[in-house]
Amino acid sequence: MFAVGCAAHDQIPSSIPSPRPSYTQTQQPISPSAPISPPATAPLFNRVTAVAIHADNVPPVQDQDRWLRALVEQGVTLLICEVGTGLGSDPKVMDEGHRRAGIYFRSEWAPMIRDVVGELVRAAHAHRLSVVAALSPRRIDWVDPALGWNDRVYDPARAQLRSSRYMDLFHPAFQEYLVGLLADLAASGVDGLLFQNDDSLGVFDGFSPFAIQGFERNFHLQVEPGHLLHAVPPAGQRSTVMDGAMNRYPPEFWRWVGWKARERTKILERLGRAMRLHATNLQLALEVHQEAVTDPRAALVYYGEDLLEAKRRFQYFVLRPSSRSAASVQGAYSTQVIEPMKGLLGGGKGIWVNMPTPFSDEERLGVMSRSDRTEVGEDIGLIYTGN
């Protein structure tokens, strides 16, 4: 079990117990299939051309061979597959009329909608394509709220804490649950895992008892959310560091947001290391916002991201899509975001950029990737969103 703020728990145990889970009030546990061996040589995800797709949109088994062959012909080297449902995702429904909630790989720890990962890994490896699973641990929606694993968020309007819709990464029991879940994902044969940050650990998030206790133990300071956050504008009206607004925050505020971002990164890294006990060649990627490069203090405050800390722990970084236009990826975006990021990371081989325009067919993808790589740099990975 992981524990926040305790050095002894930085080490992953040599073996992880697998008690039969009773956490999620789900259907009868599914026996995992036999592990699938990854390619003999660990993939190096440099200069990738990737397609990102939700598991629910992966073609059925009988159509996968033709689909994958078309992608390979257009230069695709990597598939990024979102492997679970989450809060705010598309309202898929089942025949009974209930919204689907669960995962797309075999595991005892959550309800399985369809074993897309098992299907896809076999088919993709046959075409020499790598498969990276994508998951946002805070956003999963199949865990029973009665377990008390939800985060606590500060409500500035009422000046009080309340339960969050999102999960508490600092909760030791939730961390243990993720170890079990991700161990099964590692055993599926995926080549990597991308930790998404679509529902970020924002400035008003992360006030669970375990987070507060960890911070207070490390800094010997009492956490008072109202005092820490009184100068923080709402997200829709937030100021950037450049106008000097963040300089008004008290020193303990910066200790808190910095600690929270670093601990989040450490927790995700430890989860990745636990997966590697089951798949030693597994590669790990972390999603970050462009502010992690252009405005690091804003990234700390609003997204819980610290790129300098993360680069010590992760190999690959995915720049999260923004509302920028396709044209803004070129020119200014390359100059203002990608080049400084290469400087921070010591090169571009570990950078993957989400391209802003989904592709409509495989033939167009080949043309787009050649043009985009010329603009953003030959060593940068490109990610396109599939239909």
N, C-alpha and C positions, 0 to 999 in steps of 0.2 A: 504494500500500500504506500502511495506517495504521501508525504506530508509537507506542507509549505513552510519554508523558513527554517528547516532543520537540516543541517549538513549531512547527517547520517542517512537521510532519505534521498540524497542525490544519487545513490547507487541503486541500480535495478537488481533485484535478487536474481541469483543464477537460475532459478526456476520459478515460474509463476503458478500458484495454485489455480485450479479451475473448478471451483465449487459450482454445483448446478445453480444457475442464476434464478432468483425469485424476485428480481427487482422491478420488472416492468409490467407485470400482469399481462403477459402476452400469451400467444398460443403455445401449444406444446413445443418444447425446445426441439430444434432441428439438429440432427446429427450431422456434423461437418463431413464433407467429402474428403477423400484422401488428398494430401497436399500435392500441388502441381509444381514440378521442378521448374525454376526459372531458367532462362537461357544460360548456357555454360559460362559465358562471359558476362559479367555485370555490365549493364548498359551505362554509358556515359552520356548524359542528357545535355550535350553541348550542341548548339546550333540546331535545335530541334525545329521541326515544323509540325505543330500539334493541332489536333481537333478536340475541342472540349464539348462534351455532350452529357446530358443527364441520362442516367441508366434507363429511365422510363422511355427514352427516345431511341435507344439502341434497337436496330432491326431484329426481328425474330431470327432464331438460329438458322433456319433454312435460307435466309437472305444475307447472312453476314459475310459469307465468302465473297460474293459479288461486290458487296459494299466495301469491304476491306481492300479487295484488289483494285478498285477504282481509286481509293485514297492513296494507296502505295504508288500507283501510276502517276499521281500528281505530286509526289515527293513527300507525302506525310510520313513521319517517322515515329509519332507518338500519339496515343489516345489518352485524353484526360476524362475520366468518367466519374461523375458525382454519384456516390454510392448509397445515399440515404435521403430520406425526406427531411424537411425542416420547416420551421415556422416561416411563413411568408412565401413558401414555394408554391408552384402551380397547384390549384385545387383538384388534383386527380381524384376520381371517385371509383369505388368498387361497385359491383352489381347491387349490393345492398344499399347503395346511396351514401355510404360513409366515406369520408376522406381517407385516403391511404396514408398510413404512417408506418414506417419501418425501413428496412435495408434491402439491398440488392446483392447480397452475398450470403453464404451459409454461415450461420452462427447460432449458438445457443443463447446469445445475450439479447436478441431483439427479434421481432417478427420479420420474416422474410417475405417480401412481395414477389420477387423472382430472382433466381440466381443468375443475374446478368454477368457478374464478374466471372463466375466459373465458365460460362459460355464464351465470354469475350476473350479471356486470357488464352484459352486454348486456340481459338481461331486467329487471334492477333499474332501470337507467337509463331504460328504456322506461316504467317506472311512476314515474319521478322519485324513486326511492330511491337513496341513496348506499350505497356498499359500502366498508367498512374491513376490511382484512386484519389478522389477529392472528397473531403469531409469538413464540415464546420462543427466542431464539438459543442460549442455553445448553443447551436441552433437546432439540435436534434429534438424531435417532437413526439417520441414514442415512450418516453420514460414517465412513470406514474408520478404526478406532482406530490402525492402524499408522502413520498420518500424524503422530501425536504431538500432536494438537491438543486433547487433553483437559486439563482443569484439574488442579491438584494440591491435595489437601486434607490438612489436618493431622489426624492420628488421635491424640487425647489419651490413649487407653488404651495405645497403643504408643509414644507420644512421638516420632512420626516422620511424614514426609510419604508419601503414597501417591497413585496415580493416581485421579482422580475419574471418575464416570460421565458428568459434564457437560463441556461444551466450555469452552475457555479464551478468554474474550473479549479477553484481552490479547495473544493470539498474533497477530503481524502476518499470517501466512499465512491464518489463519482469518478475520481481518478482511477480507483481500482476497477470500477466497472468498465472504463474505457480501455484499460490494459487488457481485460478479457475480450472485449469486442474487437480491438485492433489486432490482437493475437490471431483471431480467426481470419481477419482480413489479410494479414501477412501470410497465413497458410494457404490462401487462395491462389497464390502465384503472381500477384501483382508485382510490378517492378519498382513501384514507388508510391509515396503518399504525399498529397498536397494538402496542407492545413489551410483551409480557406479562412478569410477574415471578413466575410460579408456582413456579419452582425458583430461589430467590433466591441471590445471591452472599452466603452467610452468613458467620458469624464464622470458621469453620474452612476456608472456601473461599478461592480466589484466591491461592494460594501458588505459582503457576507461575513459572518462571525469568524470564519477560518482565515479570510484575507486580513481582516482587522487584527486578529491575534498574531498572525505572522509578521505584519508590519510593526506592531507595537513591541513584539519580542526583539526584532532586529534593531529598531531605532529608539526604543524606550520613550516613545512619544504616544500620547493618547490621540486617537482618531476621532475628530468631531466634524462630521460631514458639513454641517452648516457653516462652520468657520473656514474649512478648507475651500469650499466651493462658492462662497458668497460673491466673488468677483467674476465667476464664469458666466459668459453670456449663453443663452440658448443656442443649440446647434444651428438653427436657421439664421441666427444673427451674429454668429461667432466672428471674432476679429482674428486676424493673423498676427504672428509675432512681429511682422514688419511695422505695424502701426503702434507698437509699444504696449499694447493692452496686457500682454502676458507678463510684462515686467512688474505689474502691480500685485501679482500673486505672492503670498507669503512663502518663505523658504520651505516650510513643512509641506506645502502643496506640491512642490517639485519633488521632494523626497517621496511623497505618496505616489504620484503618477509614475515616477521613474521606477520605484520598487515594483509597482503593479505590472508595468510593461516587462520588466526583466523577469519577474517570476512567471508571468504567462509564457514567455519564450522558453524558460527553463522547463516548465511543465510539459510543453509540447515536445521539446527535445527528448525528455525522459520517456514520453510515450513512444516516440520514434525508436529510441534505443531498446525499449521493451519489445517492439515489433521485430527488431533485428535479431533477437534471440531465436526467432522462428524463421527468419529470412535474412541471412547475413549480408546479402547483396542489395538489400532494399535501399532506395534513394529517397531523400526527404526534401521537400520544397515547402516554402512558406510564402503566403500571399501578403503583400504589403501595398499600401496606398502610395501615390506619388509624393505625398507630403513627407513620407519617411525620408525622402531625398531632398526635397525642396524646402521643407519647413519642419525640421525634426521635432521641435518643441510642440508644434501643433499635432504632429503624429502621436507623440506621447500622450497628449491631453485627450484627443478625440478618438484615437484608434487603438491606444495601448500598444504602439509599435515603437521599437528601438532598433533600427537597422544595424547600428554598430555592435550592439549586443548580439543580435541575431546572426550576424555574419560569422561569429565564432562558433555557431552551433548548427547552422544549416548550409547546405551546398548550393541550393537553387532558390531563386526568388522570383515570384510572379507579380508583376505590376498589375494591380487590380484595375479593371476597366473603369473609365470615368465617362462623363457626359461630353467629352471632347468630340469634335467632328473628325471624320476620317482625315481631312487635310491637316489637322493639328498634330497628328502623329508624326507627320513629316516636319522637317525644318525645325521649328521652335521647340516641339516636344523632344526631339532628339537632342537638341542643344541644351534645353533646360532641365531635362529629367534623365535621359538615358546616359549622356556623357558624364554628368556628375555621379550617377550611380556606378558607372564603370570605375570612376576614380575611387569611390568609397570601398568597392568590393575587390579592387585590384584587377579589373578586366571585365569583359562582357560575357564570358562563357557560362556564368551561372544565372544570367538574367533572361527571363522570358517575358515577353510583352503581349498583353491581350490586345489584339487588333480590334478596332471599334466596329467594323462592319461584318455581320455574319455572312457566310458564303451561301449561295443558293444551290450550287451544284459543284461536283468534283472538278469539272473542267475549268471553271472559273477560279477555283482555289489555286490551281497551279500557276495561273497568270498572276493572281494577286500576291502570292508568296514571293515570286521572283521580283516583282516590283517593290514590295514592302521591305524585303531584305536589303535591297539597294539603298533604301531611304534610312532605315534604322540601324544598319550595320550588319556586316556579314557574320559576326560572332554572336548575334542576339537570337534567342529563341523566339519563335512566333507562335501565337495561339489564336486559332479561329474557332468561332462558335458554330457548331453544326445546327441543322434544322431539327 
